[in-house]
Each structure stands twice: as C-alpha cells, then as structure tokens.
Amino acid sequence: MPMPAAEIEQLIRALLPDAKVTIEDLRGDGDHYAAHVVSAAFKGKTRVQQHQMVYQALKGRMGNELHAMALQTSVPPGA
C-alpha cells in the first residue's frame, strides 16, 4: 500500500519539529521517494546518525509501506 508524502513529512516532524522537509515522489507510485531533511537536531551527528534519526521517525514503515527513499540530511546554516 502506498504511503502519501504528507504522512512521511508528518512522521518526521513529530520527531524533529524544527525540520524543513522536502519530499519528491520519484515514480509517482507513492512507494519511491527522495527526501531532504534539514534540522538543527542533526548538529554534531554523523550522516549515519542523522539518517537513523529519520528512519526512527518513520516507525518501521521503511521496507513495508515505504519501499525506497533516497535520503539527504543536513544542519541548517548557522546552527
């Protein structure tokens, strides 16, 4: 079952309320997304730790409702 982009954004913002989240449906199927997440909570974290935080926010939906997501994370300028 496809997962709407709005639901992905809502889950990420629940864990990272300050996040700027940009999501693109790569195939138009609700199953393959590219996401860019910018949050001050990523400061001091490795890229792997940042990605783990986003996957934690998705609460086990990766590999189930959400088949694939190309993920980019970053800290906002000046944070």
N, C-alpha and C positions, 0 to 999 in steps of 0.2 A: 504494500500500500504506500503510495507516495506521501511525502512529508512536505507541507507547504513551507515556503521560505519564511513567512511570518512566524510560524511556530518555532523554527530554528532560532530566529532572532530573539523571540520571547524567552526561550530557554537560556540563551547566552546572557541576555540582560538580567535574568533572575539571579545569576551567579556574579555577573560583572555589571552592576548597574550603571557605571560610567562609560561603558563600552560604546564605541561607534562601530556599528556592524553594517557591512555591505555584503549582500548575498546575490549571487548570479546563478540562475538555473542554466546549466551548461547545455543540456539537451532538450529542455522543455518537458521533461518527463517527471519532475518532482523527485528525482532519485539521484541526480548527479549535480552537485553544486560546487561553486567556488565561493569561499567566504574570506573576507578580510576583517579582522577584529583588532581594534585599537583600544587599549586600556592602560591606565596608569598602574593597575594591579599587576601588570607584566614586568614592571620595573625590577631589575635585579634578578630576573628569572632567565634561564636559558630558553632557547627556542623550543626545545623539547618540553620543558616545564610549562611554557605558555600554551603549547598545543594540548598538553594533558589537561590543563585547566578548562579549555574549550570542550574537549571530549567529556570531561566530568560534567559540565553543564548540560550536555546532550543526554545524560542519564541513560546510557546503554542503547540509545537509538542507532548509533553507528553500526553498520553491518546488519541492521534489521530494517526499520522503516527508511533509514537513510543509507543508501548503498555506497556512495562515494562523495567525498568532499575534499577539494583542493583547498588547503588552509594556509592563510598568511596571517601572522600576528605581529604586532608592533606596539611600542610605547609611544604615546603622543609626544610631540616636540615640547621640550621644556619640563617634562615630568621627571 
